Amino acid sequence: MIANYADMHNTNNIDNKVIKMATITSLSEMEKIVSRNRSLLWDGWDVLHIYPNPVAWRDANGVFIKGKWFTQKRFTPEHDGWTLPNKLVR
């Protein structure tokens, strides 16, 4: 099944901003999205969004890679697929 972009919903983050989310229901579609976006990586069935952040050393989601700090967000598939922000779905 192709990514279900019609199944979009809103969520609130810590700053009370509304973020549009998309649910990707197809493994092949998710593989295409990850291959087109340099900040996305696979970790088993999880998709990681990793972006540079010099103060990530003090964040629970901070990771140190090749001498630099990054913030990492993990998207684990649920029963209906992966749910990630629209800005990552290209």
N, C-alpha and C positions, 0 to 999 in steps of 0.2 A: 504494500500500500504506500502511496506517495505521502510525503509529509502533509499532515492535516493542519494547514495554516488557518483554516476556518475555526479551528478549535483554540482560539486565542482567548486569554483571560488576563485580568490585571492582578497584580499583587503589590503590597506595600513593603518597602524596605525600611531600614532603620530611620531614614530621613523623611519618612512618610511621603515619598515620591511614588507615583504610579508608574509601574513598569509593565509594558506590554510583553506577554510571554507567548511562545509558540510551542505546541506539542508535536514532536517528530515521532511518527509511529513506525517508520520503516528504517531498518538497519542500513539499507543501501543509500537512502536519502541522508541519513546521519553521516555515513562515510563520506559522501560528497561534500557535506557542510564542513566536516573536519579537514578534509583535504584542501579546501579553498581558504581556510582561515588559519594563518600561522600561529595564532594565540590559542588554538584548540589542539589538544592531544588526547590520545586514547590511554586509559589505564584499565586494562581488562575491558569490562562492559561500560565503565564510567568514562565520561568525557570531562577533561580538565580544561578550564580557561585560566591561562597563566599570563599575567601582565606585569611589567616592571614597576617596582614601587620601592624607593630607597628607604622607607620607614617600615617595610614589611617585617623587619626583624622583631618588631614588638607586637606583631599581629599573630593570632592563633593560626591563621591561614597563610602565614609567611613561609616561603621556601627559599633556600640558598642554592643557586645553580650557577656553576662556572664563575664563581667570584662575584655574583650579583644577587640582590634580593628581589623576589617576585611575590606577588599575591596570587594565591591559587583558589579557584572556586570549582567545586566538584559537582557534576550533574550525574546523578545515578538514575538509571532507567526504572520507571515504575511500571505498573501493569498496563498502562496506556502509552508508554514510550518515554522519551526524554523531554523534559520541559526546560526550555532555556529562553533567555531574553531575545526579542526580535533582532536587536542590534548584532547578535552573533550569527543569525541565520542569513547567510548571503547566498 
